[in-house]
Amino acid sequence: MSSQVLAGTITQNGNQLLNNPNVSFPTISPTLIGDTLRFGTGNFLNETILKWDLFSANTLTPTSPTEVINITANLGRLESTSSRFPEDWDPTIYLWDGNNIVGGLFGDNRGGEFNSVEGTSNGSFNNTTFGPFLDAGNDFPNIGESANFNVEFELGQTETKVTLSGLGETLSFTTNNFDRTQSLSLLIARNHFYERYDINSITVTSNHVVPEPLTILGAGTAVAFGISFKRKVNQSQNKPNKS
């Protein structure tokens, strides 16, 4: 894993992500279309389609000040291969410490809704528990459209705050179920195996460390992590929750 102890921002399109040594595709190989990564149907529920290793273990110590990682992902919505749910599109974004995941889901139910998520992962399969959700209104991208979605992680000494934002709405929650001293990775996952995704670009900003290549900003720069998610699961099990 290559990294540099400087604050900064990195934006990578699909072609750059495909050639980034810190980015891998645990369950499916994407197709490059121009500068976009296209992911076809998968093999199982809650599978990780992209993993981006961000921090090495012990980059943050128990006494380090709060670290802010902010990510923005531009995702394209594609029609699913399900004849019953052709509109189904539920991208989920996590930060992973090698065991625990925290993050959120953005779904097309009710015109789009945020859902907080915690759980565990082996890097490929994600075992999740869904918490409170927020109806995000009627600006969810249509099939064939793209949108920016944002997740910000504030990694404190005793708790982690996660803020999901996009389409003019925000949802925040806190948890102590995360170990910031471990190696940290960004995971992008699908909710259902029949969902298809375009990843156009991802921007990661950190006030401590980001992978090379980077554009150097001033010390103390906050991080932005953006991504969209879909909620077709209920809060007690990983199954579609159609309404």
C-alpha positions, 0 to 999 in steps of 0.5 A: 500500500503506497501512501504519504503522510500529508493532507490532501485530496485524490479524485480518480475516474474508473480508468484510474481506479482500475489501475490503482494498486490500492483498489481491488474488486473482491467479487466481480471484475468490472468492465471499463467503458470510457472512464467508467467502471461498469459492474454486471450482476453478482453472485450473492447479497451484500457483496463488495464490488470495490475495495480501496485500501486507505490507511495502513494499520497504526496510522492512527493511534488511540491518542491521535486527534480526530481523523476526518475522512470524506468521500464523494462517489459519482455513481450511475444507476442502471436497470437491474436484471430482475423482472420483478424489481427492474428499478432496484438499485441499492449501493452501500458505502462502508469504512472497514477496519478489517472486521467492523464496517460502518457506513450507509445505504441509499435506496430508491424506496419512497423516492430515495432514502438514507439508511445507517448501517453497521456490521462486520465484513470479511472484505467480500461479504457484508453482514449488516444491521440497518438502523434509522433511515431518512426519506430523501425526497424525490430527487433520486436519479432515474435509470440511466442517470448519475448522481454524487453521494457523500459519506463523512467519517469522523474517527474520534478516540472513543466514537465514530460519527458517520454523516450521509449526504446527497440530494439535499439531505443529510443523516448522521449517527455515532457508534463505538463499534469501530477500531480506527487503529487498524488498516482502513479501507473503503468498501462499495457494495451492492444490496442484491445480486441482480443490481448493476452499477456504474462507478464514474469517479470517487474522491477521497479527502483526508486531513492525515493520509491519502493514497498517492497520487494526491493533490496537496491541500492545507493541513487540517483539510477535512475529508469528503466521501460520497456515495449513493445507496439503496434500501430494499432490505428491512432493518432485521434481515437482508431481504427486499423491503418493497412498499 
